[in-house]
Each structure stands twice: as C-alpha cells, then as structure tokens.
C-alpha cells in the first residue's frame, strides 16, 4: 500500500506537464513512481532526466537495457520495479523465457555483451565497492567507455528507483 498519495491526472500542475508528457510518449503512461515524485517537481524533473538519459535514450538500445533494469529490480526484490521493467522488456521484444533465465542467473542464451552486463549488474548491486576486477574487465572488453557509463548509470538509477519504490510502498502498476 502506498505511503504517500500520488498526484492524480486531474490535479497535474502546469510545471509537471513537460515531464508527464514525455513519460506518456516514452512509457505510454505516467507510472506511480513519477506521480509520487511529482509532489516535489524539481526532484521529479531531475529523476526523470537521469532515467531518460540512462534508459530511454543513449547509445545502447532500450531492448538491451530493459533486461538489465529487470535484473536489478529482481536482485533488489522490488515488486514495483520488477513489474514495470518486466512489462517494458516484453514490449521491447524480450521473451518471458529470457526473463525467467535472467532471473535465475542463467545467461547462456545471451551474447557475450549481454552476459557481461548481467554479471556486472550482479556485482554492482551486491557491493559497488567490491566489483571483481575480472568482471569489470569483461565489461570493458565488450563495451566502449560511453556504453559502460550508460550501463553503470542505468544500474545506479535502478537501485535508486528500487529504494524509492520500497520506501514509498508502491505497488506494481
């Protein structure tokens, strides 16, 4: 059960419109996380800008990044983020079987880049100060620096989103 009320569509203030319109274009809706953050428009805008840069745009395709977002949500055991990113991954062509394998830590169906990103996500979520050098090197072997920053940033913003969803008590929407 949510701990804070969400800003309902009828109560959307003009200063929220740009962010909410972008969400409607990129996500097809305004998720509960953003309706909760809308109580503080500056935080909403900053959070959305970071998420947009790390997930919706950038050098790597969203179809590649959604399974990473899903993996972080599963590692953080967050129902809200898991439900959201399972849905988005499916919409971007990831199969249910692939998501189930990723959830189990079975990356055998992924190419080297996908597997390296998943192993890195596991390490970073477990302890960002102790990412194994070999795991980091495998990521570096598969990706250019701009791609690595995008992956690492995505994992970081997903960790924040999972924390917020948990504290806000957001239900999967």
TALINFEN-V641559 format. One record per helix or strand. SS is the DSSP state (H for helix, E for strand). FROM is the first residue (numbers start at 1). TO is the last residue. Records with the same first field share a line. If there is no record, write none. Layout:
SS: FROM-TO + FROM-TO
This chain:
H: 9-11 + 14-27 + 32-37 + 41-56 + 62-75 + 79-91 + 96-104 + 112-126 + 128-130 + 133-142 + 145-168
